[in-house]
């Protein structure tokens, strides 16, 4: 157990956490650090479509603020993700700057005197670079939370790679979410002693309902019919091989078993909508992203949770979506390139099975095998729950971040 510090204790300086996407586990970390007595303001981009964390605040939690992106269209309502141009990126970086300066000003008005710390990640390199410039001008400590290596992506431009390298080298410290990302940081010139590896995690629910109990309404009809559910939830774009989900829906149709339910918005969802119509995929259900409070019931409703990662994305991705699935204590079927962190975590946890994303036939065969073997699914689900509870203790994670910050 940790003692909470009150505002009259040592001044550790204002902590500004900028995670760009507003994901659940980052917000959970901010709240845990705030409950320990640190002044924490959590910033995220308002106009991006994606899974959000718990934005409801208690008196002890961090201050959570949405920052306007400055895009011409928010992208809400039509399932289209925002695709910012250079001007939009600069406008957003300036908006984060103003929000961060306001947070520090409020803290100083309340009596804080120690320098602030900016922990920032997930954002495009230009945004990160602009925030480094602000931190240096203000005398803040700058910690780069490396959750994406943009320069490793085939689509990365020379300018973007230069911004990323410059910002990583200029950081006071780098928190890399995988060993591979740490190697990438070293290759870009970051000294090893300024890098800490801290894997991502997922919030642990108090308890998930057992399969079949109080079914999540969108799949209740499938439950009544005795048809098992294969669920994909979260971001879906070309990095996640959406074609595998279409192949799986077709395989379920041939087998007369299973419903593929996809909860997502954006480019991958649009592809599936087109393929569902063109290929008459009657066992494919497409839903919009759900509120955070609904996520536990949604994951609990699945017989098999799906995680897909395209072969070409294997070197530039961390297994964040997989971690949420393991925390749910459900059997996970994963398509991931051999040797990736995603494949390693599945094997280490025992929470599911892995196939090569280049082999759609093997992926579909593994799904049908799991659907027809409830005992196998139960073994994987139990192993996932045990592993997640051992690995995702937020107090331990916050303790390690405190040493870095």
C-alpha positions as a printed NumPy array, in Angstrom:
array([[  0.   ,   0.   ,   0.   ],
       [  1.096,   3.578,  -0.62 ],
       [  0.39 ,   6.608,   1.532],
       [ -1.415,   9.484,  -0.121],
       [  0.375,  12.818,  -0.034],
       [ -1.607,  15.966,   0.616],
       [ -1.034,  19.339,  -0.961],
       [  0.985,  20.51 ,   2.026],
       [  3.697,  17.89 ,   1.436],
       [  6.708,  18.019,  -0.828],
       [  6.087,  19.776,  -4.139],
       [  6.899,  17.242,  -6.876],
       [  5.943,  19.649,  -9.629],
       [  2.929,  19.605, -11.908],
       [  2.675,  16.544, -14.133],
       [  1.123,  17.033, -17.556],
       [  0.279,  13.773, -19.306],
       [ -0.491,  14.066, -23.002],
       [ -1.539,  10.754, -24.508],
       [ -3.215,  12.117, -27.703],
       [ -5.769,   9.278, -27.908],
       [ -7.338,   9.307, -24.447],
       [ -6.925,   5.553, -23.985],
       [ -8.092,   3.857, -20.769],
       [ -4.788,   2.744, -19.293],
       [ -3.05 ,   6.113, -19.666],
       [ -5.94 ,   7.891, -17.957],
       [ -5.839,   5.23 , -15.244],
       [ -2.166,   6.011, -14.614],
       [ -2.872,   9.745, -14.378],
       [ -5.644,   9.113, -11.866],
       [ -3.468,   6.811,  -9.751],
       [ -0.659,   9.383,  -9.616],
       [ -3.162,  12.107,  -8.707],
       [ -4.579,   9.989,  -5.889],
       [ -1.053,   9.86 ,  -4.447],
       [ -1.093,  13.613,  -4.13 ],
       [  0.593,  14.784,  -7.333],
       [ -0.95 ,  17.58 ,  -9.384],
       [ -1.818,  15.89 , -12.687],
       [ -3.494,  17.284, -15.789],
       [ -4.266,  14.755, -18.531],
       [ -4.645,  16.073, -22.094],
       [ -5.967,  14.233, -25.148],
       [ -7.152,  15.158, -28.613],
       [-10.886,  15.76 , -28.795],
       [-11.605,  15.046, -32.454],
       [-10.027,  11.628, -32.968],
       [-12.231,   8.563, -33.178],
       [-11.07 ,   5.715, -30.992],
       [-11.657,   3.866, -27.716],
       [-11.716,   6.328, -24.824],
       [-10.935,   5.76 , -21.172],
       [-13.063,   6.67 , -18.172],
       [-13.367,  10.458, -18.414],
       [-15.532,  10.804, -15.285],
       [-13.611,  12.516, -12.486],
       [-13.723,  12.23 ,  -8.731],
       [-12.162,  14.778,  -6.407],
       [ -8.989,  12.705,  -6.101],
       [ -8.496,  12.07 ,  -9.831],
       [ -6.445,  13.917, -12.405],
       [ -7.883,  16.875, -14.264],
       [ -8.77 ,  15.511, -17.723],
       [ -9.104,  17.969, -20.585],
       [ -9.913,  17.463, -24.251],
       [ -7.875,  19.596, -26.642],
       [ -9.407,  20.706, -29.921],
       [ -7.559,  19.39 , -32.937],
       [ -8.278,  22.261, -35.282],
       [ -9.351,  19.986, -38.147],
       [-11.97 ,  21.142, -40.63 ],
       [-14.138,  18.134, -39.763],
       [-14.324,  16.304, -36.482],
       [-15.034,  13.   , -38.167],
       [-17.77 ,  12.122, -35.689],
       [-21.015,  10.652, -36.902],
       [-19.806,   9.233, -40.2  ],
       [-17.17 ,   6.826, -38.915],
       [-14.35 ,   8.602, -40.689],
       [-11.128,   9.191, -38.824],
       [ -9.509,  12.59 , -38.88 ],
       [ -6.526,  12.742, -41.229],
       [ -4.66 ,  15.896, -40.176],
       [ -2.45 ,  17.798, -42.579],
       [  0.663,  19.707, -41.536],
       [ -1.279,  22.864, -40.643],
       [ -3.711,  20.908, -38.502],
       [ -0.813,  19.238, -36.688],
       [  0.757,  22.602, -35.88 ],
       [ -2.575,  24.023, -34.702],
       [ -3.098,  21.034, -32.461],
       [  0.422,  21.287, -31.022],
       [ -0.228,  24.951, -30.233],
       [ -3.515,  24.041, -28.538],
       [ -1.722,  21.459, -26.356],
       [  0.894,  24.084, -25.545],
       [ -1.78 ,  26.49 , -24.329],
       [ -3.512,  23.782, -22.286],
       [ -0.234,  22.746, -20.681],
       [  0.738,  26.335, -19.871],
       [ -2.699,  26.88 , -18.347],
       [ -2.295,  23.786, -16.151],
       [  1.085,  24.985, -14.891],
       [ -0.28 ,  28.497, -14.287],
       [ -3.155,  27.072, -12.206],
       [ -0.72 ,  24.957, -10.188],
       [  1.529,  27.941,  -9.478],
       [ -1.484,  30.011,  -8.446],
       [ -2.233,  27.241,  -5.946],
       [  1.291,  27.406,  -4.547],
       [  3.33 ,  24.965,  -6.683],
       [  6.896,  26.105,  -7.32 ],
       [  8.769,  23.012,  -8.586],
       [  9.359,  22.656, -12.347],
       [  6.682,  20.809, -14.326],
       [  7.117,  17.491, -16.11 ],
       [  5.543,  16.719, -19.487],
       [  4.947,  13.023, -20.235],
       [  3.786,  12.752, -23.831],
       [  3.211,   9.919, -26.271],
       [  1.174,   8.479, -29.151],
       [  1.209,  11.801, -30.992],
       [  2.751,  12.356, -34.446],
       [  6.448,  13.347, -34.341],
       [  5.755,  16.964, -35.329],
       [  3.465,  17.355, -32.31 ],
       [  6.063,  15.751, -30.057],
       [  8.736,  18.06 , -31.425],
       [  6.651,  21.178, -30.874],
       [  5.989,  20.089, -27.289],
       [  9.711,  19.532, -26.703],
       [ 10.301,  23.112, -27.829],
       [  7.732,  24.35 , -25.296],
       [  9.242,  22.251, -22.502],
       [ 12.716,  23.61 , -23.16 ],
       [ 11.468,  27.205, -23.251],
       [  9.617,  26.751, -19.958],
       [ 12.256,  24.724, -18.14 ],
       [ 10.038,  21.624, -17.915],
       [ 11.295,  18.062, -17.796],
       [ 10.297,  16.249, -21.029],
       [  9.627,  12.481, -21.009],
       [  8.826,  10.839, -24.365],
       [  6.376,   7.923, -23.927],
       [  7.359,   5.918, -27.012],
       [  4.264,   3.946, -28.034],
       [  4.668,   4.274, -31.79 ],
       [  7.853,   4.309, -33.875],
       [  6.688,   6.383, -36.81 ],
       [  9.997,   6.309, -38.658],
       [  9.841,   2.496, -38.864],
       [  6.598,   2.572, -40.852],
       [  6.847,   2.182, -44.609],
       [  4.629,   5.264, -45.063],
       [  6.862,   7.516, -42.96 ],
       [  8.304,  10.507, -44.74 ],
       [ 11.81 ,  11.903, -44.311],
       [ 10.559,  14.975, -42.455],
       [  8.506,  12.92 , -40.011],
       [ 11.467,  10.635, -39.301],
       [ 13.7  ,  13.663, -38.691],
       [ 11.229,  15.161, -36.202],
       [ 11.026,  11.851, -34.36 ],
       [ 14.799,  11.415, -34.116],
       [ 15.302,  15.016, -33.025],
       [ 12.653,  14.81 , -30.306],
       [ 13.791,  11.463, -28.943],
       [ 17.395,  12.667, -28.696],
       [ 16.272,  15.886, -27.02 ],
       [ 14.132,  14.169, -24.368],
       [ 15.202,  13.986, -20.75 ],
       [ 14.017,  10.376, -20.692],
       [ 12.29 ,   7.879, -22.99 ],
       [  9.765,   5.332, -21.761],
       [  9.609,   2.619, -24.445],
       [  6.717,   0.16 , -24.36 ],
       [  8.67 ,  -2.749, -25.866],
       [ 12.299,  -3.856, -26.089],
       [ 12.02 ,  -3.353, -29.848],
       [ 11.02 ,   0.271, -29.391],
       [ 13.94 ,   0.746, -26.997],
       [ 16.288,  -0.595, -29.681],
       [ 14.744,   1.84 , -32.163],
       [ 15.366,   4.731, -29.753],
       [ 19.003,   3.706, -29.303],
       [ 19.397,   3.457, -33.078],
       [ 18.139,   7.034, -33.346],
       [ 20.806,   8.241, -30.934],
       [ 19.233,   8.037, -27.461],
       [ 21.715,   6.968, -24.788],
       [ 20.751,   3.635, -23.149],
       [ 20.798,   5.139, -19.635],
       [ 18.01 ,   7.529, -20.706],
       [ 15.667,   4.71 , -21.762],
       [ 13.308,   2.715, -19.559],
       [ 11.185,  -0.15 , -20.895],
       [  7.704,  -0.177, -19.381],
       [  5.216,  -2.39 , -21.259],
       [  1.686,  -1.18 , -21.771],
       [ -1.09 ,  -2.696, -19.705],
       [ -4.886,  -2.725, -19.505],
       [ -7.297,  -1.699, -16.746],
       [ -8.457,  -4.656, -14.686],
       [-12.221,  -4.893, -14.21 ],
       [-13.457,  -5.863, -10.756],
       [-15.15 ,  -8.873, -12.267],
       [-16.391,  -9.849, -15.701],
       [-19.627, -11.741, -16.037],
       [-19.249, -15.381, -17.104],
       [-20.132, -16.244, -20.707],
       [-23.88 , -16.307, -21.245],
       [-24.789, -14.274, -18.14 ],
       [-26.615, -10.939, -18.624],
       [-25.712, -10.802, -22.321],
       [-24.608,  -7.563, -23.875],
       [-27.733,  -6.352, -25.741],
       [-26.204,  -6.135, -29.267],
       [-25.407,  -9.879, -29.189],
       [-28.393, -11.08 , -27.146],
       [-30.105, -12.506, -30.229],
       [-27.048, -14.604, -31.07 ],
       [-26.982, -15.898, -27.489],
       [-30.624, -16.938, -27.642],
       [-29.897, -18.803, -30.856],
       [-26.901, -20.571, -29.282],
       [-24.53 , -19.012, -31.834],
       [-21.06 , -18.171, -30.395],
       [-19.601, -14.695, -30.84 ],
       [-16.165, -13.764, -32.167],
       [-15.565, -10.117, -31.25 ],
       [-13.117,  -7.56 , -32.622],
       [-13.2  ,  -4.19 , -30.836],
       [-11.09 ,  -1.065, -31.243],
       [ -9.015,   0.672, -33.886],
       [ -9.139,  -1.032, -37.285],
       [ -7.04 ,   0.088, -40.226],
       [ -4.638,  -1.533, -42.688],
       [ -2.205,  -2.307, -39.839],
       [ -4.822,  -4.693, -38.434],
       [ -5.487,  -6.731, -41.593],
       [ -9.274,  -6.168, -41.819],
       [ -9.453,  -8.662, -44.677],
       [ -8.891, -11.447, -42.131],
       [-12.18 , -10.547, -40.467],
       [-13.989, -10.761, -43.805],
       [-12.434, -14.174, -44.468],
       [-13.51 , -15.283, -40.996],
       [-17.113, -14.182, -41.527],
       [-17.177, -16.153, -44.774],
       [-15.746, -19.23 , -43.009],
       [-18.416, -18.965, -40.316],
       [-21.026, -18.897, -43.053],
       [-19.645, -22.071, -44.607],
       [-19.505, -23.781, -41.211],
       [-22.926, -22.537, -40.167],
       [-21.411, -21.509, -36.833],
       [-20.333, -18.262, -35.2  ],
       [-21.03 , -14.561, -35.592],
       [-18.194, -12.111, -36.234],
       [-18.98 ,  -8.847, -34.44 ],
       [-16.749,  -5.84 , -35.176],
       [-16.973,  -2.744, -32.975],
       [-15.   ,  -0.014, -34.704],
       [-15.078,   3.09 , -36.872],
       [-12.82 ,   4.45 , -39.548],
       [-11.136,   3.11 , -42.671],
       [-11.136,  -0.588, -41.766],
       [-14.804,  -0.485, -40.795],
       [-15.636,   1.115, -44.149],
       [-13.844,  -1.682, -45.998],
       [-15.813,  -4.297, -44.075],
       [-19.076,  -2.538, -44.873],
       [-18.257,  -2.755, -48.574],
       [-17.11 ,  -6.358, -48.412],
       [-20.172,  -7.384, -46.39 ],
       [-22.376,  -6.115, -49.19 ],
       [-20.259,  -7.41 , -52.082],
       [-19.582, -10.854, -50.576],
       [-22.918, -11.264, -48.78 ],
       [-21.292, -11.847, -45.421],
       [-24.401, -12.599, -43.377],
       [-22.374, -13.558, -40.3  ],
       [-20.661, -10.179, -40.011],
       [-22.15 ,  -7.569, -37.668],
       [-20.673,  -4.042, -37.642],
       [-21.194,  -1.681, -34.698],
       [-19.916,   1.76 , -33.722],
       [-17.48 ,   2.232, -30.847],
       [-19.164,   1.935, -27.455],
       [-18.986,   4.132, -24.336],
       [-16.305,   3.179, -21.825],
       [-18.857,   2.014, -19.243],
       [-20.141,  -0.547, -21.744],
       [-16.774,  -2.119, -22.569],
       [-16.652,  -4.751, -19.762],
       [-20.046,  -6.186, -20.743],
       [-19.044,  -6.078, -24.414],
       [-15.832,  -8.048, -23.894],
       [-17.519, -10.463, -21.506],
       [-20.108, -11.27 , -24.174],
       [-17.503, -12.767, -26.513],
       [-16.713, -16.459, -26.742],
       [-13.519, -15.564, -28.625],
       [-11.829, -12.154, -28.733],
       [ -9.981, -11.315, -31.945],
       [ -6.682,  -9.46 , -32.348],
       [ -5.193,  -9.035, -35.816],
       [ -1.915,  -7.474, -36.892],
       [ -0.793,  -7.272, -40.508],
       [  2.572,  -8.804, -41.348],
       [  4.089,  -5.497, -42.464],
       [  3.005,  -3.801, -39.197],
       [  4.726,  -6.286, -36.909],
       [  7.792,  -4.172, -36.222],
       [  5.961,  -0.934, -35.416],
       [  3.148,  -2.068, -33.136],
       [  2.692,  -2.776, -29.442],
       [  0.071,  -5.294, -28.272],
       [ -2.243,  -2.8  , -26.525],
       [ -5.503,  -4.238, -27.878],
       [ -4.399,  -7.739, -26.908],
       [ -3.781,  -6.621, -23.32 ],
       [ -7.392,  -5.491, -22.937],
       [ -8.558,  -8.85 , -24.224],
       [ -6.388, -10.745, -21.747],
       [ -7.625,  -8.545, -18.894],
       [-11.165,  -9.563, -19.823],
       [-10.315, -13.196, -19.132],
       [-11.565, -14.466, -22.471],
       [ -9.973, -16.761, -25.002],
       [ -8.048, -14.732, -27.598],
       [ -7.42 , -15.669, -31.218],
       [ -4.549, -13.618, -32.631],
       [ -3.097, -13.201, -36.079],
       [  0.388, -11.765, -35.599],
       [  3.769, -12.127, -37.297],
       [  6.08 , -14.648, -35.619],
       [  8.596, -13.084, -33.262],
       [  6.55 ,  -9.966, -32.52 ],
       [  5.71 ,  -8.737, -29.04 ],
       [  2.068,  -9.606, -29.689],
       [  2.868, -13.227, -30.461],
       [  5.19 , -13.41 , -27.468],
       [  2.565, -12.128, -25.016],
       [ -0.033, -14.64 , -26.218],
       [  2.437, -17.491, -25.733],
       [  3.612, -16.218, -22.338],
       [  0.106, -15.713, -20.981],
       [ -1.415, -18.904, -22.363],
       [ -4.482, -16.801, -23.082],
       [ -5.084, -17.894, -26.652],
       [ -3.719, -19.047, -29.962],
       [ -1.645, -17.351, -32.661],
       [ -1.607, -17.765, -36.422],
       [  0.421, -16.046, -39.127],
       [ -1.55 , -13.102, -40.603],
       [ -0.479, -14.155, -44.104],
       [ -2.425, -17.421, -43.726],
       [ -6.154, -16.648, -43.684],
       [ -7.005, -20.347, -43.951],
       [ -5.118, -21.155, -40.741],
       [ -6.713, -18.197, -38.955],
       [-10.221, -19.336, -39.906],
       [ -9.488, -22.968, -39.056],
       [ -8.237, -21.961, -35.603],
       [-11.416, -19.961, -35.027],
       [-13.704, -22.856, -35.951],
       [-11.634, -25.177, -33.757],
       [-12.092, -22.859, -30.775],
       [-15.797, -22.396, -31.423],
       [-16.352, -26.149, -31.299],
       [-14.257, -26.703, -28.145],
       [-15.653, -24.762, -25.144],
       [-13.231, -26.439, -22.725],
       [-10.264, -25.207, -24.74 ],
       [-11.701, -21.686, -24.699],
       [-12.226, -21.865, -20.945],
       [ -8.615, -22.942, -20.33 ],
       [ -7.287, -20.055, -22.374],
       [ -9.629, -17.585, -20.666],
       [ -8.609, -18.701, -17.181],
       [ -4.926, -18.434, -18.06 ],
       [ -5.466, -14.94 , -19.5  ],
       [ -7.164, -13.736, -16.322],
       [ -4.409, -15.073, -14.05 ],
       [ -1.649, -13.562, -16.177],
       [ -3.351, -10.156, -16.433],
       [ -4.005,  -9.875, -12.698],
       [ -0.377, -10.679, -11.991],
       [  0.999,  -8.313, -14.626],
       [ -1.326,  -5.287, -14.606],
       [ -1.163,  -4.153, -10.96 ],
       [ -1.582,  -0.411, -11.338],
       [  0.082,   0.397,  -8.014],
       [  3.255,  -1.374,  -9.153],
       [  3.146,   0.322, -12.561],
       [  2.598,   3.77 , -11.018],
       [  5.5  ,   3.136,  -8.656],
       [  7.826,   2.47 , -11.592],
       [  6.622,   5.567, -13.454],
       [  7.15 ,   7.651, -10.338],
       [ 10.833,   6.7  , -10.363],
       [ 11.126,   7.849, -13.987],
       [  9.152,  11.064, -13.553]])
